Amino acid sequence: MRRFLTRKTAVIGASVAALGAVGGGIAIAAGGDDDATDTPISGKALEQASAAALAHVGGGKVTGTEAGDEESYYEVEVKRPNGDQVDVQLDRTFHVVGSTTDSEQDG
């Protein structure tokens, strides 16, 4: 009986260790790319945020959005025809509170 319990304990311990390793790998994979945890804007808010950002930038194409951005309530990424990317920060009422431009010439 004692031998059976020792073997059973060893199997359970190995299983727990394996699950821990797999779970840790998933956590590392998810944590390595913060874009994976971004929440995109959706519905009517997406339409309003996109319109506000495009008006601010003067046109282009929306390439990404995020609700609950660390810098503002909404963030809309706009690609200009010249290749520049502009991150437009909006408050919850879709007013521009800031923007940054990454130029293709910046590298």
N, CA, C and O atoms as a GROMACS GRO file, in nm:
protein
  428
    1MET      N    1   0.082  -0.118   0.000
    1MET     CA    2   0.000   0.000   0.000
    1MET      C    3   0.087   0.126   0.000
    1MET      O    4   0.059   0.222  -0.071
    2ARG      N    5   0.191   0.122   0.081
    2ARG     CA    6   0.280   0.236   0.089
    2ARG      C    7   0.347   0.264  -0.046
    2ARG      O    8   0.362   0.379  -0.085
    3ARG      N    9   0.386   0.158  -0.115
    3ARG     CA   10   0.451   0.172  -0.246
    3ARG      C   11   0.354   0.236  -0.346
    3ARG      O   12   0.394   0.320  -0.427
    4PHE      N   13   0.227   0.196  -0.340
    4PHE     CA   14   0.125   0.252  -0.428
    4PHE      C   15   0.108   0.402  -0.403
    4PHE      O   16   0.100   0.479  -0.499
    5LEU      N   17   0.103   0.444  -0.278
    5LEU     CA   18   0.088   0.585  -0.244
    5LEU      C   19   0.207   0.668  -0.291
    5LEU      O   20   0.190   0.780  -0.338
    6THR      N   21   0.326   0.615  -0.278
    6THR     CA   22   0.447   0.685  -0.322
    6THR      C   23   0.443   0.706  -0.473
    6THR      O   24   0.474   0.814  -0.521
    7ARG      N   25   0.404   0.602  -0.547
    7ARG     CA   26   0.397   0.612  -0.693
    7ARG      C   27   0.287   0.711  -0.732
    7ARG      O   28   0.307   0.792  -0.823
    8LYS      N   29   0.173   0.705  -0.666
    8LYS     CA   30   0.062   0.794  -0.694
    8LYS      C   31   0.102   0.940  -0.666
    8LYS      O   32   0.069   1.030  -0.743
    9THR      N   33   0.172   0.961  -0.557
    9THR     CA   34   0.218   1.095  -0.521
    9THR      C   35   0.317   1.146  -0.627
    9THR      O   36   0.312   1.264  -0.665
   10ALA      N   37   0.404   1.060  -0.673
   10ALA     CA   38   0.502   1.099  -0.775
   10ALA      C   39   0.433   1.136  -0.906
   10ALA      O   40   0.471   1.233  -0.971
   11VAL      N   41   0.331   1.060  -0.946
   11VAL     CA   42   0.257   1.088  -1.070
   11VAL      C   43   0.184   1.220  -1.058
   11VAL      O   44   0.185   1.301  -1.151
   12ILE      N   45   0.119   1.243  -0.944
   12ILE     CA   46   0.048   1.369  -0.923
   12ILE      C   47   0.146   1.486  -0.925
   12ILE      O   48   0.119   1.589  -0.986
   13GLY      N   49   0.259   1.472  -0.859
   13GLY     CA   50   0.360   1.578  -0.856
   13GLY      C   51   0.411   1.610  -0.996
   13GLY      O   52   0.427   1.727  -1.031
   14ALA      N   53   0.436   1.506  -1.075
   14ALA     CA   54   0.484   1.528  -1.212
   14ALA      C   55   0.378   1.596  -1.296
   14ALA      O   56   0.410   1.683  -1.378
   15SER      N   57   0.253   1.559  -1.277
   15SER     CA   58   0.143   1.621  -1.352
   15SER      C   59   0.130   1.768  -1.317
   15SER      O   60   0.113   1.852  -1.406
   16VAL      N   61   0.138   1.801  -1.190
   16VAL     CA   62   0.128   1.940  -1.146
   16VAL      C   63   0.244   2.020  -1.203
   16VAL      O   64   0.225   2.133  -1.249
   17ALA      N   65   0.364   1.964  -1.201
   17ALA     CA   66   0.481   2.034  -1.256
   17ALA      C   67   0.465   2.058  -1.406
   17ALA      O   68   0.499   2.166  -1.455
   18ALA      N   69   0.413   1.960  -1.478
   18ALA     CA   70   0.393   1.974  -1.623
   18ALA      C   71   0.289   2.082  -1.652
   18ALA      O   72   0.308   2.164  -1.742
   19LEU      N   73   0.181   2.082  -1.577
   19LEU     CA   74   0.078   2.183  -1.598
   19LEU      C   75   0.132   2.322  -1.566
   19LEU      O   76   0.099   2.419  -1.635
   20GLY      N   77   0.213   2.332  -1.464
   20GLY     CA   78   0.274   2.460  -1.430
   20GLY      C   79   0.364   2.511  -1.541
   20GLY      O   80   0.363   2.630  -1.572
   21ALA      N   81   0.439   2.422  -1.601
   21ALA     CA   82   0.529   2.461  -1.710
   21ALA      C   83   0.450   2.507  -1.831
   21ALA      O   84   0.485   2.607  -1.894
   22VAL      N   85   0.344   2.435  -1.864
   22VAL     CA   86   0.260   2.473  -1.979
   22VAL      C   87   0.193   2.606  -1.950
   22VAL      O   88   0.194   2.696  -2.035
   23GLY      N   89   0.135   2.621  -1.831
   23GLY     CA   90   0.070   2.747  -1.795
   23GLY      C   91   0.166   2.864  -1.797
   23GLY      O   92   0.130   2.973  -1.841
   24GLY      N   93   0.287   2.843  -1.750
   24GLY     CA   94   0.388   2.948  -1.751
   24GLY      C   95   0.424   2.987  -1.893
   24GLY      O   96   0.444   3.106  -1.921
   25GLY      N   97   0.431   2.891  -1.983
   25GLY     CA   98   0.461   2.920  -2.123
   25GLY      C   99   0.352   3.003  -2.187
   25GLY      O  100   0.380   3.093  -2.266
   26ILE      N  101   0.227   2.973  -2.153
   26ILE     CA  102   0.116   3.050  -2.207
   26ILE      C  103   0.122   3.193  -2.153
   26ILE      O  104   0.102   3.288  -2.228
   27ALA      N  105   0.149   3.208  -2.026
   27ALA     CA  106   0.157   3.342  -1.967
   27ALA      C  107   0.269   3.422  -2.030
   27ALA      O  108   0.252   3.541  -2.057
   28ILE      N  109   0.382   3.360  -2.053
   28ILE     CA  110   0.495   3.430  -2.116
   28ILE      C  111   0.459   3.468  -2.259
   28ILE      O  112   0.489   3.580  -2.302
   29ALA      N  113   0.396   3.378  -2.334
   29ALA     CA  114   0.359   3.408  -2.472
   29ALA      C  115   0.259   3.522  -2.476
   29ALA      O  116   0.271   3.610  -2.562
   30ALA      N  117   0.162   3.523  -2.388
   30ALA     CA  118   0.062   3.629  -2.388
   30ALA      C  119   0.123   3.760  -2.341
   30ALA      O  120   0.084   3.866  -2.391
   31GLY      N  121   0.215   3.756  -2.247
   31GLY     CA  122   0.273   3.877  -2.192
   31GLY      C  123   0.379   3.938  -2.282
   31GLY      O  124   0.412   4.056  -2.265
   32GLY      N  125   0.433   3.863  -2.375
   32GLY     CA  126   0.540   3.913  -2.459
   32GLY      C  127   0.495   4.015  -2.561
   32GLY      O  128   0.577   4.094  -2.608
   33ASP      N  129   0.368   4.016  -2.596
   33ASP     CA  130   0.317   4.106  -2.698
   33ASP      C  131   0.199   4.181  -2.640
   33ASP      O  132   0.089   4.125  -2.628
   34ASP      N  133   0.220   4.307  -2.604
   34ASP     CA  134   0.110   4.376  -2.538
   34ASP      C  135  -0.004   4.405  -2.634
   34ASP      O  136  -0.114   4.437  -2.589
   35ASP      N  137   0.017   4.396  -2.767
   35ASP     CA  138  -0.092   4.411  -2.861
   35ASP      C  139  -0.195   4.300  -2.846
   35ASP      O  140  -0.312   4.318  -2.880
   36ALA      N  141  -0.153   4.187  -2.795
   36ALA     CA  142  -0.245   4.075  -2.779
   36ALA      C  143  -0.350   4.104  -2.674
   36ALA      O  144  -0.457   4.043  -2.676
   37THR      N  145  -0.322   4.195  -2.584
   37THR     CA  146  -0.419   4.227  -2.480
   37THR      C  147  -0.497   4.354  -2.509
   37THR      O  148  -0.582   4.392  -2.429
   38ASP      N  149  -0.471   4.422  -2.620
   38ASP     CA  150  -0.542   4.544  -2.656
   38ASP      C  151  -0.687   4.511  -2.687
   38ASP      O  152  -0.718   4.408  -2.748
   39THR      N  153  -0.777   4.600  -2.646
   39THR     CA  154  -0.918   4.585  -2.677
   39THR      C  155  -0.953   4.682  -2.788
   39THR      O  156  -0.948   4.803  -2.768
   40PRO      N  157  -0.988   4.631  -2.907
   40PRO     CA  158  -1.022   4.722  -3.017
   40PRO      C  159  -1.154   4.795  -2.990
   40PRO      O  160  -1.241   4.744  -2.920
   41ILE      N  161  -1.166   4.911  -3.048
   41ILE     CA  162  -1.292   4.986  -3.040
   41ILE      C  163  -1.391   4.917  -3.133
   41ILE      O  164  -1.353   4.866  -3.238
   42SER      N  165  -1.518   4.914  -3.094
   42SER     CA  166  -1.617   4.847  -3.179
   42SER      C  167  -1.746   4.928  -3.185
   42SER      O  168  -1.766   5.024  -3.109
   43GLY      N  169  -1.833   4.889  -3.275
   43GLY     CA  170  -1.966   4.948  -3.288
   43GLY      C  171  -1.964   5.095  -3.325
   43GLY      O  172  -1.878   5.141  -3.399
   44LYS      N  173  -2.062   5.168  -3.272
   44LYS     CA  174  -2.077   5.310  -3.301
   44LYS      C  175  -1.955   5.390  -3.254
   44LYS      O  176  -1.917   5.489  -3.316
   45ALA      N  177  -1.895   5.347  -3.143
   45ALA     CA  178  -1.775   5.415  -3.093
   45ALA      C  179  -1.662   5.408  -3.196
   45ALA      O  180  -1.587   5.504  -3.211
   46LEU      N  181  -1.650   5.295  -3.267
   46LEU     CA  182  -1.547   5.282  -3.371
   46LEU      C  183  -1.570   5.384  -3.482
   46LEU      O  184  -1.476   5.448  -3.528
   47GLU      N  185  -1.695   5.398  -3.524
   47GLU     CA  186  -1.728   5.495  -3.629
   47GLU      C  187  -1.693   5.637  -3.585
   47GLU      O  188  -1.632   5.712  -3.660
   48GLN      N  189  -1.732   5.673  -3.462
   48GLN     CA  190  -1.708   5.808  -3.413
   48GLN      C  191  -1.560   5.835  -3.391
   48GLN      O  192  -1.510   5.942  -3.426
   49ALA      N  193  -1.489   5.740  -3.334
   49ALA     CA  194  -1.346   5.757  -3.309
   49ALA      C  195  -1.269   5.766  -3.440
   49ALA      O  196  -1.179   5.849  -3.454
   50SER      N  197  -1.304   5.683  -3.536
   50SER     CA  198  -1.237   5.687  -3.667
   50SER      C  199  -1.260   5.820  -3.736
   50SER      O  200  -1.167   5.879  -3.791
   51ALA      N  201  -1.385   5.868  -3.735
   51ALA     CA  202  -1.416   5.996  -3.799
   51ALA      C  203  -1.339   6.110  -3.734
   51ALA      O  204  -1.286   6.197  -3.803
   52ALA      N  205  -1.333   6.111  -3.602
   52ALA     CA  206  -1.260   6.218  -3.531
   52ALA      C  207  -1.111   6.213  -3.562
   52ALA      O  208  -1.049   6.317  -3.584
   53ALA      N  209  -1.055   6.094  -3.564
   53ALA     CA  210  -0.911   6.080  -3.592
   53ALA      C  211  -0.878   6.120  -3.735
   53ALA      O  212  -0.781   6.191  -3.759
   54LEU      N  213  -0.958   6.074  -3.831
   54LEU     CA  214  -0.934   6.108  -3.971
   54LEU      C  215  -0.948   6.258  -3.995
   54LEU      O  216  -0.873   6.316  -4.072
   55ALA      N  217  -1.045   6.321  -3.929
   55ALA     CA  218  -1.062   6.466  -3.942
   55ALA      C  219  -0.940   6.539  -3.884
   55ALA      O  220  -0.894   6.638  -3.940
   56HIS      N  221  -0.889   6.489  -3.774
   56HIS     CA  222  -0.772   6.552  -3.710
   56HIS      C  223  -0.648   6.539  -3.798
   56HIS      O  224  -0.570   6.634  -3.811
   57VAL      N  225  -0.630   6.423  -3.858
   57VAL     CA  226  -0.510   6.395  -3.938
   57VAL      C  227  -0.523   6.455  -4.078
   57VAL      O  228  -0.422   6.487  -4.141
   58GLY      N  229  -0.645   6.471  -4.126
   58GLY     CA  230  -0.665   6.524  -4.261
   58GLY      C  231  -0.679   6.414  -4.364
   58GLY      O  232  -0.654   6.436  -4.482
   59GLY      N  233  -0.719   6.295  -4.320
   59GLY     CA  234  -0.741   6.184  -4.412
   59GLY      C  235  -0.640   6.073  -4.393
   59GLY      O  236  -0.542   6.088  -4.320
   60GLY      N  237  -0.664   5.963  -4.459
   60GLY     CA  238  -0.578   5.845  -4.449
   60GLY      C  239  -0.661   5.721  -4.428
   60GLY      O  240  -0.778   5.716  -4.465
   61LYS      N  241  -0.599   5.621  -4.369
   61LYS     CA  242  -0.667   5.493  -4.347
   61LYS      C  243  -0.646   5.451  -4.201
   61LYS      O  244  -0.534   5.451  -4.151
   62VAL      N  245  -0.755   5.415  -4.134
   62VAL     CA  246  -0.744   5.365  -3.997
   62VAL      C  247  -0.685   5.226  -4.002
   62VAL      O  248  -0.738   5.137  -4.069
   63THR      N  249  -0.574   5.206  -3.931
   63THR     CA  250  -0.507   5.075  -3.933
   63THR      C  251  -0.515   5.002  -3.800
   63THR      O  252  -0.479   4.884  -3.791
   64GLY      N  253  -0.562   5.071  -3.697
   64GLY     CA  254  -0.575   5.004  -3.568
   64GLY      C  255  -0.646   5.093  -3.469
   64GLY      O  256  -0.643   5.216  -3.480
   65THR      N  257  -0.710   5.031  -3.370
   65THR     CA  258  -0.778   5.106  -3.266
   65THR      C  259  -0.758   5.036  -3.133
   65THR      O  260  -0.729   4.917  -3.126
   66GLU      N  261  -0.775   5.115  -3.026
   66GLU     CA  262  -0.765   5.056  -2.893
   66GLU      C  263  -0.853   5.135  -2.797
   66GLU      O  264  -0.846   5.258  -2.791
   67ALA      N  265  -0.936   5.064  -2.723
   67ALA     CA  266  -1.015   5.125  -2.616
   67ALA      C  267  -0.940   5.105  -2.485
   67ALA      O  268  -0.883   4.999  -2.461
   68GLY      N  269  -0.939   5.208  -2.403
   68GLY     CA  270  -0.869   5.198  -2.276
   68GLY      C  271  -0.718   5.202  -2.291
   68GLY      O  272  -0.646   5.134  -2.217
   69ASP      N  273  -0.672   5.280  -2.385
   69ASP     CA  274  -0.529   5.296  -2.407
   69ASP      C  275  -0.465   5.357  -2.283
   69ASP      O  276  -0.533   5.427  -2.207
   70GLU      N  277  -0.337   5.332  -2.260
   70GLU     CA  278  -0.270   5.385  -2.142
   70GLU      C  279  -0.257   5.537  -2.144
   70GLU      O  280  -0.236   5.598  -2.039
   71GLU      N  281  -0.269   5.598  -2.261
   71GLU     CA  282  -0.255   5.743  -2.272
   71GLU      C  283  -0.388   5.818  -2.282
   71GLU      O  284  -0.392   5.938  -2.256
   72SER      N  285  -0.495   5.749  -2.318
   72SER     CA  286  -0.624   5.815  -2.336
   72SER      C  287  -0.735   5.710  -2.333
   72SER      O  288  -0.709   5.590  -2.318
   73TYR      N  289  -0.857   5.757  -2.346
   73TYR     CA  290  -0.971   5.665  -2.345
   73TYR      C  291  -0.974   5.580  -2.472
   73TYR      O  292  -0.999   5.460  -2.467
   74TYR      N  293  -0.948   5.645  -2.587
   74TYR     CA  294  -0.940   5.575  -2.716
   74TYR      C  295  -0.809   5.614  -2.786
   74TYR      O  296  -0.759   5.725  -2.769
   75GLU      N  297  -0.757   5.520  -2.865
   75GLU     CA  298  -0.645   5.551  -2.955
   75GLU      C  299  -0.680   5.498  -3.092
   75GLU      O  300  -0.726   5.384  -3.106
   76VAL      N  301  -0.658   5.580  -3.193
   76VAL     CA  302  -0.683   5.540  -3.332
   76VAL      C  303  -0.553   5.560  -3.408
   76VAL      O  304  -0.495   5.669  -3.406
   77GLU      N  305  -0.507   5.456  -3.476
   77GLU     CA  306  -0.387   5.463  -3.558
   77GLU      C  307  -0.430   5.490  -3.702
   77GLU      O  308  -0.511   5.417  -3.760
   78VAL      N  309  -0.374   5.596  -3.759
   78VAL     CA  310  -0.407   5.634  -3.897
   78VAL      C  311  -0.279   5.633  -3.980
   78VAL      O  312  -0.177   5.689  -3.940
   79LYS      N  313  -0.287   5.569  -4.096
   79LYS     CA  314  -0.175   5.568  -4.192
   79LYS      C  315  -0.206   5.672  -4.299
   79LYS      O  316  -0.306   5.662  -4.370
   80ARG      N  317  -0.119   5.770  -4.309
   80ARG     CA  318  -0.135   5.875  -4.411
   80ARG      C  319  -0.089   5.822  -4.546
   80ARG      O  320  -0.013   5.725  -4.552
   81PRO      N  321  -0.134   5.884  -4.655
   81PRO     CA  322  -0.090   5.842  -4.789
   81PRO      C  323   0.061   5.847  -4.809
   81PRO      O  324   0.116   5.772  -4.890
   82ASN      N  325   0.131   5.935  -4.735
   82ASN     CA  326   0.277   5.946  -4.749
   82ASN      C  327   0.351   5.839  -4.668
   82ASN      O  328   0.474   5.834  -4.670
   83GLY      N  329   0.276   5.753  -4.597
   83GLY     CA  330   0.338   5.646  -4.520
   83GLY      C  331   0.352   5.673  -4.372
   83GLY      O  332   0.379   5.581  -4.295
   84ASP      N  333   0.334   5.798  -4.331
   84ASP     CA  334   0.342   5.831  -4.189
   84ASP      C  335   0.229   5.764  -4.112
   84ASP      O  336   0.118   5.748  -4.164
   85GLN      N  337   0.257   5.725  -3.990
   85GLN     CA  338   0.153   5.671  -3.903
   85GLN      C  339   0.130   5.772  -3.790
   85GLN      O  340   0.225   5.818  -3.727
   86VAL      N  341   0.004   5.804  -3.766
   86VAL     CA  342  -0.032   5.898  -3.661
   86VAL      C  343  -0.118   5.825  -3.560
   86VAL      O  344  -0.220   5.766  -3.595
   87ASP      N  345  -0.077   5.829  -3.434
   87ASP     CA  346  -0.157   5.775  -3.324
   87ASP      C  347  -0.233   5.891  -3.264
   87ASP      O  348  -0.175   5.983  -3.207
   88VAL      N  349  -0.366   5.886  -3.278
   88VAL     CA  350  -0.451   5.994  -3.230
   88VAL      C  351  -0.516   5.949  -3.100
   88VAL      O  352  -0.580   5.844  -3.094
   89GLN      N  353  -0.498   6.030  -2.995
   89GLN     CA  354  -0.554   6.003  -2.863
   89GLN      C  355  -0.685   6.081  -2.848
   89GLN      O  356  -0.691   6.201  -2.876
   90LEU      N  357  -0.790   6.010  -2.804
   90LEU     CA  358  -0.922   6.071  -2.789
   90LEU      C  359  -0.974   6.049  -2.648
   90LEU      O  360  -0.943   5.949  -2.583
   91ASP      N  361  -1.054   6.146  -2.600
   91ASP     CA  362  -1.121   6.125  -2.471
   91ASP      C  363  -1.251   6.047  -2.495
   91ASP      O  364  -1.282   6.010  -2.608
   92ARG      N  365  -1.326   6.023  -2.388
   92ARG     CA  366  -1.447   5.939  -2.403
   92ARG      C  367  -1.556   6.006  -2.485
   92ARG      O  368  -1.651   5.939  -2.527
   93THR      N  369  -1.545   6.138  -2.511
   93THR     CA  370  -1.643   6.208  -2.595
   93THR      C  371  -1.588   6.232  -2.736
   93THR      O  372  -1.643   6.312  -2.811
   94PHE      N  373  -1.480   6.164  -2.772
   94PHE     CA  374  -1.420   6.165  -2.905
   94PHE      C  375  -1.354   6.298  -2.941
   94PHE      O  376  -1.344   6.333  -3.059
   95HIS      N  377  -1.309   6.373  -2.842
   95HIS     CA  378  -1.231   6.493  -2.866
   95HIS      C  379  -1.083   6.456  -2.862
   95HIS      O  380  -1.040   6.378  -2.777
   96VAL      N  381  -1.006   6.510  -2.956
   96VAL     CA  382  -0.863   6.482  -2.963
   96VAL      C  383  -0.793   6.545  -2.842
   96VAL      O  384  -0.809   6.663  -2.814
   97VAL      N  385  -0.716   6.462  -2.773
   97VAL     CA  386  -0.639   6.510  -2.658
   97VAL      C  387  -0.488   6.500  -2.682
   97VAL      O  388  -0.408   6.540  -2.597
   98GLY      N  389  -0.450   6.448  -2.798
   98GLY     CA  390  -0.310   6.440  -2.834
   98GLY      C  391  -0.289   6.352  -2.956
   98GLY      O  392  -0.378   6.278  -2.996
   99SER      N  393  -0.170   6.362  -3.013
   99SER     CA  394  -0.135   6.274  -3.125
   99SER      C  395   0.016   6.272  -3.140
   99SER      O  396   0.086   6.366  -3.103
  100THR      N  397   0.065   6.162  -3.194
  100THR     CA  398   0.208   6.148  -3.224
  100THR      C  399   0.221   6.092  -3.365
  100THR      O  400   0.139   6.012  -3.409
  101THR      N  401   0.325   6.135  -3.434
  101THR     CA  402   0.347   6.091  -3.570
  101THR      C  403   0.479   6.015  -3.580
  101THR      O  404   0.582   6.062  -3.534
  102ASP      N  405   0.472   5.896  -3.641
  102ASP     CA  406   0.592   5.820  -3.674
  102ASP      C  407   0.609   5.829  -3.825
  102ASP      O  408   0.528   5.776  -3.901
  103SER      N  409   0.713   5.897  -3.867
  103SER     CA  410   0.737   5.919  -4.009
  103SER      C  411   0.813   5.800  -4.066
  103SER      O  412   0.896   5.741  -3.997
  104GLU      N  413   0.785   5.764  -4.192
  104GLU     CA  414   0.861   5.659  -4.260
  104GLU      C  415   1.008   5.700  -4.268
  104GLU      O  416   1.095   5.613  -4.274
  105GLN      N  417   1.036   5.828  -4.270
  105GLN     CA  418   1.173   5.877  -4.280
  105GLN      C  419   1.248   5.859  -4.148
  105GLN      O  420   1.371   5.864  -4.146
  106ASP      N  421   1.173   5.838  -4.036
  106ASP     CA  422   1.236   5.816  -3.905
  106ASP      C  423   1.307   5.682  -3.899
  106ASP      O  424   1.396   5.661  -3.816
  107GLY      N  425   1.268   5.589  -3.988
  107GLY     CA  426   1.333   5.460  -3.989
  107GLY      C  427   1.249   5.362  -3.920
  107GLY      O  428   1.287   5.245  -3.909
   0.00000   0.00000   0.00000
